[in-house]
Amino acid sequence: MSKVIGYAAHSAKEKLVPFNFERRSLGVKDIQIDILFCGVCHSDLHTARNEWQNAVYPVVPGHEIVGRVISVGANVKAFKVGDLAGVGCLVDSCRVCPDCTDGLEQYCDGEIFTYNSEDKHYGDNHSGKMTYGGYSNQIVVDEHFVLHIPSNLNLAAVAPLLCAGITTYSPLRHWKVGPGSKVGIVGLGGLGHMAVKLAHAMGAHVVLFTTSPDKVVDAKRLGADEVVISKNPEEMNAHAKSFDFILNTVAASHNLDVFTALLKRDGTMCLNGVPEHPHPSPSIFNLIFKRRQIAGSLIGGIKETQEMLDFCAKHNITSDIEVIAMKDVNEAYERMLKGDVKYRFVIDMATLKA
């Protein structure tokens, strides 16, 4: 066991506060990582405040982890002490189901998330039976779920790639976005800004949909070829039946019909955002008359996440971030709710040790 310090929520109504706990002893396939940076995801807030009604307290959030290896188990092959390493949303899965053998561990029924999941490495009566995340100075993770971090990128700005990056990369790849594709991105937040960058790098014609006219300049800076104000019917109608693929990153309930009407025959809109309340039921006519699809996508598997990191290294893609001290995470949560960040907070873990 190793003693660790982090920040935890102890109830849905309490702020995150310093929290001392233990990480498990290093197993033969484990890697111990000194955490340098951890991104702040909206899922962290949802879980800390029990908005998904599944929090087991105390909760130590954080699944966008970049650090350096400080110890490896006897059977670890792919990492050595001193290597840069990353951990995303998953730290384990069953390893044997069709999802796992296909490299899609995120769809495994036995997936173990980086925080707020039952940790099979502990017995039922152990005080640390739930996984604790990256708002801490160290983490121990099985080698299979540890990623190689490119050394040519800003490490703090890499951290959000481990959730926001792969969450948008995976559907873009699955639906074969590339040169000749017309792609719509709905929303310009933590996910949306990554989707614009990635789709642009893949060679697509990228159209950003936003309700905010003040985001036009920034969207084009990030790689959007066009920006449409979605509240303007004329602008929307100008793109009717023209999109191959739309990635909808908005995490608020809204009318999907205005976007499905923009899809070509056999076009797909993929939902990434998880709203607090269900979307209004979409029009079936909008779907059946052009054989359109509404789909969903969840983060990505480990192999694909590494592929995404390598793609970002090649194209010099990182997240636009604001680095904060650990003590400022509660303020960051409030600012995140107001959309007051461009476009992702990242915690400098050196501030936790100070």
N, C-alpha and C positions, 0 to 999 in steps of 0.2 A: 504494500500500500504506500501511496505517496500523499502527503498533505498538500492541499491545493486551496487557493483563495479565489473567490469569484464574487459575482453579484447575483442575488436571487430574489424572486418574488415569493412571499410567504402567504399571500392571499390575493384574491382578485382586486381588492380595494387598496392594497398597500403598495408603496413604491418599492423598487428594487433596492436592496441594501447589501453591504458586504456579507459574505457567507463563507465559512470555512468548511471544507468537506474532504473526503478521501477519494482518490482514483484507485482503481484496481491494480494489483500487482502486475508487472509486465509478463505476459504469456509468451510462448515461443514464437508466435506469429504476430505479436503486438509491436506497435511503434509508439514511443512516448514523444510528444511534441511540445516544445515551448512555444506558446501562442504569441505571435507578434501583433496580429490584427484580427479583428472579428467584425464583420458587417452586421448592421442592424436591419432586420427584415420585418415587414409588417406582420408576418407570422409570429415573430417574437412577442409583439404586443398582443396579438389575439390570444396567444397561449398564456402569457403572464396575467392577463386580465380575464382569463377563462371565458372568452367570448365564443369559443367553440365547445364549451361545456365538457372538456376532457382533461383539464389541468389537474395534475397531482403535485401538490406543494410539498416542499419548496421546489420551484422551477428555476433552473439556471438556463436561460435562453442562449441562442447563438449557434447558427449552422453555416456560417460563411467564414471559415477559419483558415488563416494562413500562418504558418510558423516554421520552426526549424527543428529537425530531429535531434533529440538529446540522448535517446537510448533505443536499442532495437532488440527484439527477442532472438533467440538462438537460430530460429529457422527463417528469419526474414531475409529475402533475397534481393528485393528491388530498391531498398533504401539503406543508407548508412548514416551514421552520426554526422551532423553538419549539413545534411541535405535540406533544401526547402521542401515543405510538404503542405498539403491542403486537406481539409475535411469539409465535406458539404453536408447535405441534409440526412444522409444515411450512414450508420456505423455498423450495420449487420443485416442479414437476411437469412432465409433458410438454406440457401446455396444449391438446392436440389430440384426445386419446382421448375416448370417450363419457363416462367418469367425469369428466374435467376440464370438458368442455363442459356437463355437467349440474351443475357446481358442487360436485362430490364428489371433490375432488382427493385426499382421503385414501385413496381406493381405486385411484388411478392406479398402474399397474405401474412407472411411472418416478418415483414420488414421492421427494422428497429431504427427509429429516428434518433438524431444526434442528441436530442433532449426530449424529455417527457414521454419516453417509451420505457417499457419494462426491460431491464437489462438482464439477459439470460446468463451473464457471467456471474451473477450474484444469486444466492439463495433467496427464497421468499421472505425470510425474516431479517435480511440484511438492511441496515438503515439507508444504504445507497442503492436500492434495487431499481430505481429509475435512472435513466441516463441523464447526465448533466452536460450542458452545452459549452459553447465557446466564450461566454462571458467569464472567463477564468484564465489563469496563467499557464495551465498545462492540461493536456488531454492524452488519454491512452486509447488507441484505436487499432483494430485488426488491419494488417497490411493491405488486405484486399480492398479496403474502403478508404485508403489514403492515396492522394493524388500528387503527381509531380507538378510543382509550380514553376512556370517559366521564369528564368532569372533576368530576362531582358525587359520585364514589365515592372511598373511601380507596384510594390507588394501590397500596399494598403488598397490601391484601386483594383487589384486582382480579387480581393476577398469577396465582393458581391457577385463575381462571376460564378461562384460556387452554389448560388441559388438563382439569382436573377438572370445570370448568364445562361446557365443550362436550361432553366425553365423556358426561355425563349428560343434558344438554339435547337432544342430537341424537336419541337413541332415544325420549325422552319426546315430542318433536315428531313423529318418524316414525310412532309408533304412536298418534298423535292423542290424547294425554292431555289432559284438560280437565275442565270441570264435568260431574259425573255419573260420572266414571271412579273406580273403586276400584283404587288403585295400591299395590303392595307394594315396599318398598325393603329389600334384604337387605344388612345391614352398615352400620355407622355410622363410616366412616373418612373419608379425604380425598374419595373419590368419593361415598360414601353420604350424608355430611352436605350436600353440594351437591344431590344428587338429592332429598332431603327438602325443602330450601328451594325448589327449582325446581318440583317437582310441586305443592307447596302453593300457590305463586304462580299456577300454571296452573289452580287451582280444583279439583283432584282431592281425593278422600278418601284420605289417605296413612296407610299402616300400615308401621311400621318393624319389621323382624325383626332380632333381635340375640340372641347367646348370653349377653350381659352385663346382668344386672338393674341394674347401676349406671349404665347408659346411658339408662334410661327417662326421667328428668327432662330430660336434655339433648335427647333426641330430640323431646320435646314442645315444648321451647323453640324448637327449630329449625323446627317446623311439622308434626310428626307428629300425626295425630288419635288414633292408637292405637299401642301398642307391644306386640309379641308376643315372648315369650322362646321362641326356636325350639327349645330343648331340652325344652320342656314340651308333650307330645303333646296334652293337653287344649286348650291355647291354640291350637295349630295346627289341630286338628280343628274348632274353632269357626268357622274361616274357610274350610272346604272348599268348593271349586267356586264361589268368590265373586269372584275377582279378574279384572279385565279385562287387567291388565298387571302384571308383576313385573320390576323392574330389579335384577339380582343383581350387586352390586359387589364381592363377596368374592374375593380373590386367593389363595385356598387351596382345595385339592381337598376337595370335600364331596359329599354325597348330594343330587342335584338332585330326586329323586322327591318329597321332602317338600314341595317348593315347586310342582312341576308339578301335584300333586294339589289345589292351592289355586286353580288357574285355572278360569274358566268355560269353557264350550264356545267354541272359537275364541280362547281367551286365549293370550297370548304371554309367555314369560319370556325376557328379553334378558340375555345375559351380557356384563358389562363387565370383570370382573376376569380376569387371566390367571394361573392357578395354576402353581406350580412343577412339579406332577405332574398328569396328566389326571384329570378328575372320573371317578368310577365311571360305567359306562355306564348311561344312564337307562332306565327301564322303557318298553318300546314300548307296552304296554297303556295306560299312563298318558296317552300321547299320542293313540293312535288312537281311543279310545273317546269323547273329547271334542274331537277335531280340534285339539288343543293344539299349540303350536309352541315350540321352543327356538331362539332366534336369537342373533346377535351384532351388535355395533356398534363401530365404530372412530372415535374422536374426532369430527371434523366438517369440512366444507369451509369455505373462507374466507368465503363469503357467509353461511353459517349461523352461523359463529363471530361475525361482526359482528352478526347478528340477536340472538344470545345476549347479547352485551355490551349492546346497546340494551335488551333485555328486562330485564336486571339493573339497568341505570340507572333504568328506569321503576319497578321494584319495590324499589329500594334493596337489592339482593342482592349480597353479597360472600362470600368465604370467611372462616371463622373461622381466624385465623392466630396464629403466634408468630414474631415477627421475630428473626432471628439475625444475628450478624456472620459474614463470610465465613470467618474462621478457625475457626469452630465447626461447619462443615459436616460434618466427620467424626463428631463427637459427635452431630449431628443424625441422621445415618444410623443410628447404633446405637440412638438413642431411637426412631426411626421403626420399626425392626424390633420393638421392644417395644410398639409402639402408644402410646408416651409423647408424644403431641402431639394437641392439639385445635385444628384438625384438619389443619393444613398449615403446614410451615415456609416462611418467605420470607426470602431473604437481602437485607439492605440493602447495596447495592453501594457506598454511600459508605464502608463499612468496608473495602472492597478498596483504595480510593485512599488511605486513611489511612496 
